[in-house]
Amino acid sequence: MSQGPPRIFDRKAVALHRARGRLLAGNYHYLGVDALESIGGRLTPIRRDFDHVLDVEGFFRNAAPFHRPREHVDLGEREVLDAPAAPYDLIVSVLGLHAVNDLPGALAQIRGALKPDGLFLGALFGGETLTELRQSLAAAESEVLGGLSPRVAPFADVRDLGGLLQRAGFALPVADVERTVIRFSDFAALVRELRLMGETNALTERLRKPMPRAMLAAAVAHYAAHFADPDGKLRATFDIVYLTGWAPHESQPQPLKPGSARSRLAQALGTREESTGEKPG
């Protein structure tokens, strides 16, 4: 009997960390505002009214460019999209879905909650996000404790995320990534920023006891030695992957069936087509 996807994230801890982040930062955070603006830029060219809008796992709930009325829903510990008012014209998720255990299932649920020709726009951390912190913590823990434990969440590659859109049944799927490198005055400033974002360690297998002081000192030293600029400020990479997908509809462009092309490639390129004299076996 299938046990379902691995429980990488402690969803209760994810909710608690995000709630704390909202209390500390309200609805403002640089990366969140940047993601909202990028999603708004993708939405602006679409000449359509989206009157029935759902916000899924949205940390930045009341910010522009989505002042229009919309419903909010979190997937919760069971990761079930409880959206009784479906289907929707537009579903948006901003910096939330990267902490879902069953992302293919979540995308399939979102796809199922859209009207035909409805639009999904998502932004989530992926790629090399926090690679500097991951490397520094790993080096420090290996040096001080002689082993490794889960401390920074895994992030999906943009190509994998594009494949998940197709797997979930979205038409015209697009996945692209934008990288932002933020400079922090010191290691403590980076940790404070992650708390404001609600992005501190919520992995199921995380250690529950505080980090030893010797390990923290080793991590700070490694970060400064490998990821500091000449002025001493520390770099931190954040890759935000943007997902766009449509619920299928007959009005959308359809791929040609194999063998249905009316002209040959050589003709389109203005070249001669010559046989190699070989035939498939």
C-alpha positions, 0 to 999 in steps of 0.5 A: 500500500502506498504511503504517499509522498515523503513528509519533508516539511513539518506543516504545523511548523511551517504555519507557525513560522509564517504566522510569526513572520506576518506578526513581525513583518506585516504584509511587507517584505522585499522579496514578497513585493518583488514576486508580486510585482513580477506576477503582476507584470505577467498578468497585465498583458492578459486582456481579461477580467478575473472576477473569481480569484483564489490566493493559495498559501499566500504569505503576502495576502493583501498587497498589490497588484491583487486589490480585487476581491479574492478568497484565501486558503492554505493547504493545511497539514493535510495539504488539501485545497478546501476551496468550496467556491471553485471553479475560479478564473484565476488562482495565485500563490506567492512564496508558499508552495515550496514548503508543500510535501506533495507539490504535484498533488497541490498543483493538480488540485489547483488545476482542478479548481480552475474554470476551463481556460482559467489561469494559475500564476505561482511564485516559489523559491527554487534553484540555488536559493540559500546555497551559501547558508546551506554550504556554510551550515554543512561545513560547520556541522561536519567540522564540529559534530562530525555529521550532517542534519537537515537544516536548509530546505531542498528547492526544486529546479526550474525544469523540474517545476515546468515538468510538474505543471505538465504532469498536473494537466496544465495547458501552455505551461511556462516556468522561468526563474529570476535570481536576486542576491541580497547583501547582509551586514552580518550573519545575524541579519540574514537569520533575522530576515529569514524569520521575517519571511517565515522561512526558518527551519521547518523540516520534519527531521530537523534537530529540536535542540539549539545549535551548539555555539561552536557550530554557529561560530564555525558557520559564521566563519565559513560564510564570511570566508567564502561568501563575503564581498570586499566590504565584508557584507555577506551575499545570499542567493534567492531564486524565485521560480515563476509558474504559469499554466492554463486550465485546458480549453478548446480555444487555446492553441493546440500542437500539431499532430505528428506527420501533419506538417504541410511543408518540409523543414528544408523548404522552410530553411531554404536549403536542399534536403539530401538522402544519406542512403540509409534506412532505419533497421 
